Amino acid sequence: MKPGYLILETGEIFKGKIIGNKNVPVFGEVVFNTSMTGYQEIMTDPSYAGQIVVFTYPLVGNYGIDEKFSESLQVHANAIVVKELEMQSNPLAKTNSLLSMIEKFNLPCLIDVDTRQLVRSIREKGTVQGIISDRLTTPLYFQKNVNLLNKVTTKSVTTYEKKGPHILLLDFGYKKSILDYLLDVKKCKVTVVPYFYPIEKIHELKPDGVVISNGPGNPMTARDQFEKIRQITEVYPTLGICLGHQLIALAYGLKTKKLLFGHRGGNHPVKDLETDKVYMTSQNHGYVVEDFSINESEFEMAFINVNDGTIEGLRHKRKPIITVQFHPEGHPGPLDTEFVFDHFLQSLIY
Ligand SMILES: NC(=O)CC[C@H](N)C(=O)O
């Protein structure tokens, strides 16, 4: 194991050891996730493309990995940072080790890091770019506002046949558990298309409803899709999840902004403004829809974050459009808000 460093844009340096891909430096936006489990789902969630993920839970890898928990076929995070990494596989659980996954995907990983201090710094100063390197003299070079969507979206059109309603999943980097939920739990027929799929071709597929997926980066990088998204919502009942929520809001003229350090974890409390009930949700986002922009828009707030009062979901006043900033499909995290899918499916006429 060779010594390594996480060098932040602010000039702060965190020491550790490099394992996995030793071909550093590697760059990325440094974000932290507070989930106590779910490292495999987090690493394979396409929304983390371009980011260096810091796990606040101090021991990562202790229950191994299992193919069925992957949210995609790749690891999307640029690198991970952990306090203590369990190197062995767990013979009782009969799983492979996290290290085998790190090696398979050639993922740079900085271990033995004071992640508490690192997260304190991010919480204070905000999300910053960083570099993992094996030397302190690495020149700081940061790419900002890169379009990550082409990296994560599907290149083809795939239909999964089932007897239920036909849902089009517009893929900005969807998590597999969204597809699984629609297929296996709700028995929907699902067609997954690239995010840039033209509106005429969407009409040809004759979906009963559209789900706009989660995905990486600043939602404004998808501005060339806003007009199409608006057209989709004019015709089809639509559910937007996380990035999908932000894109629908932007398509209707609302605004987004970057949070100081984002929401990434499995216990973010969200209040349903219709019932006044609070649910625990799984979250992973750095941007939010700005609340002032909702005034005089065609939307009303459906969910609010109990911790910081940010918008967690929108409902169109007349059209069947539901959007959520959190992840109703969980993975990792609670499934308390799966009913969001039911509300969407109830809005379909087929
Ligand atoms: N999970 C997501 O879809 C993330 C959305 C967006 N990239 C954000 O960070 O806010």
The ligand as a Gaussian input file, in Angstrom:
#p B3LYP/6-31G(d) Opt

LIG

0 1
 N      -29.590000      11.274000      -7.651000
 C      -29.732000      12.222000      -8.554000
 O      -30.488000      12.121000      -9.509000
 C      -28.865000      13.454000      -8.388000
 C      -29.350000      14.662000      -9.140000
 C      -28.288000      15.735000      -9.353000
 N      -27.165000      15.216000     -10.045000
 C      -27.894000      16.352000      -8.031000
 O      -26.807000      16.089000      -7.529000
 O      -28.639000      17.103000      -7.464000

